[in-house]
Amino acid sequence: MEQSSARWWTAALIMQMLIVLYWEVTESVDLFPFNDVRRNHWRDSVSASLANDVPRLLILAVFWFARNQWQRKWYRFFLFSAGVYYLVFLGLQIRVWYPRYLWGATPEEAKAYAEKFVQTIKLLPTYGNHLPPDLQHHVLQLMTVAIIVVMFVLAGKLGRTESIVREQTHRIVG
């Protein structure tokens, strides 16, 4: 793996580790007013962690243990698939948070928001029933965007590196 690709690979690995750590800390540790887990039951935290961290940990495991397989096509497909996973996760985050801010929350959403997020730090103003995402989720969404960019850049770099190696090999052999 060329040095530039190796740096992108390292960045992708570290960013994925950080998002798992970030999720666990913000779901488990009371950092009020950044998050509000004071009234959360441990079962809620465990189920949220399982749903979110199992796919990320599987991606990390394959990413790490197959690191010497980068020249294989399946590894680029894996990177692309991991990027798509993070795109879907970001889409779900957007779907959960932004419609209630842009178009207003339903009474059920407003009640759930009042229980979990009303006292947390916000970057966007609250007006009427338009409820903004809190800072904790903005950070999560920005981390997710960064991972998506790094994963797709890495997949592209590995693809270019493979074609250069194949071309050089063809020139030497042929």
N, C-alpha and C positions, 0 to 999 in steps of 0.2 A: 504494500500500500504506500503510495507516495506521501510525502510529508504533509502536504496540504490536506489530503484526504484523511490522514491520521489525526490531524487537528480537529477536523469536522467530526470524525468518529468519536474522539475524546469529548468534544463539546456535547454531542448527542447523548453519550453515556452519562455524563455529569448532570445534564439537564433533566434526564429521565429519573435519575436518582433523587435529584432535588424536588421534583414534582411529587414523588412518592413520599418523601420526608415532609414536604410542605403539607400534603393532604393529611398525613397522620398527625402532625402537630396541630393543625387547625381544627381537626375533628376531635382531638383528645385533650388538648391542653387549653385551659381557660386563659385567653389572651385579651379579655374584655378591655376596651370596646372594639378591638380588631375583629374578634369573633364573639359569639355568645353561645357557649356550650355549657353554661352553668346549670341549666335545667335538663340537659340531654341525658337520656338513660344510656348506659354503656352498650346495650343491645343495638340502639340506633347507630352509635358510632361504629360498632363492629360490622353491622350489615352494610353501612355506607362504605366502609373500608374494603370489605370483601368485594363489593360490586365494582369499586373503582380501582383498587390496587391489584387484584388478581390479574387482570389483563396487562396492566403496566409491568408487573413483576415477571410475567411470562415473556413479554417483549424484552425486558432487560436481560432475562436469563438467556434467551436465544441470541440476543445482541452480543452478550459477553462470551458465551461458550462457543459460538460459531464465528468469532472474530477473525479466525484464520481462513475462513471460507469466503472472504469478501469478493474474490474473483469469480465466484460461481453465480450463475443467473438467478438461482433461487434466493440468494442472499439479497440481491437488489430487489427482487419481488417482495421479500420479507420486509425490507426497509420501506418500500412503497406501501405495503399493507399496514405497517405500523403507523406510517404517516396518515393513512386513511382512517385508522382507528382514532388518532388524535383529532383529525378533522371532524369525525362523527361526534366525539366527546365535546369539541368546541361548539358544534351545531346544537347539541343538547343544552349546553350552557346558555347559548344565545336564545334558544327556544324557551327555556325556563325563565330567564331574567328579563329580556328586552321587550317582549309583547306587553307584559304588565307595566312596564315603564312607559312605553310609547303610546299604548292604547288604553291603559288603565287596568287595574286588577279587579277580578271578580270578588264578591264578598268573602268567599272561601279562601282565595289567595291572600286577601288583605288580613284575614284572621291569622293564617299561618305565618305571614310576614310579621305581624305584630308580636307573635310569640317568639320568633327566632331572630329577627333582623332589625327591628325598629330602633334599637339602641346602639347598633354597630356604626362604624365610621362609613360615611358615604362621600363619594366624589361628586355625584350628580344631585341636584335638588329634588326634594319630594314635593309634589304639588297634587292636591286632591287625592284621588285614588291611583295616581301614577307613582309606583314604588320603584326606586332605583336599586340596582345591585349594590351590595356593600363592597368595601375595599378588599376584603378577603377574597371575594369572587372575581373582582377585577384583576387581582394579582394572579389568581389561578388561570384566568382566561389569557392573560399576557404570557404566562409561562407556557401555556398550551400552544399559542401562536408561534412562539420562539422555537419550540420543539418541532412543530410542523415544518417551519422554514429550514431548520438544520437537517431534518431527516430527508427532505426532498433534495436539498443541495448535496448532501452526502451521497444519496442514491445516484444523482446525476454525475458527480465527480467519479464515483466508482465505475459507472458505465463508460465514461470517457477514458479512464485509466485502462479498463479492460480492452477497449478497442485499440488503444495505442500499443499495448502489450501484444495483442493479436496481430496487429499490422507489423510490428517489429519482428515478431516470430516468423511471420509469413515471408518477410523480406530475407531473413537469415536462412530459412529452410528452403524457400522457393527460389 
